[in-house]
Amino acid sequence: MTIFKEIVDEEYLTVAETKELLDDIEAERSLDEDRELRYELARAIEHVNRFAVLDPEESRELVADLEELEKVDEATAFKIANLLPRDRDELRAVFAQQRYSLSGDELDEILNVIARYA
């Protein structure tokens, strides 16, 4: 017998927003001395602490600015905000699975938006 799980809701988060949520969970769990952090949770907290560069408000503003651009959809905007690519090659990697490729000017436009935040 196979048990399937159903996705009830889905929401994109930036690394900064995830860090904020995990900090709350970590603080809640630290109040209970008998309760240890599970390995997966500890690794997730370690990951967001290492890679969260922006604060949650800045990251949401960056996503909003990226979504205003023509070739950037919601999922790609969050991916870019989480990775903060620094050059064209890193940015091209984000768009590698898309059915289209971006011109140099379009890549530079996205990089200029990122540069305002990073």
Secondary structure, DSSP 8 states (H G I E B T S, - for coil): --------------HHHHHHHHHHHHHHHHHSTT----HHHHHHHHHHHHH--S-HHHHHHHHHHHHTSTT--HHHHHHHHHH---SHHHHHHHTTTSSS---HHHHHHHHHHHHTT-
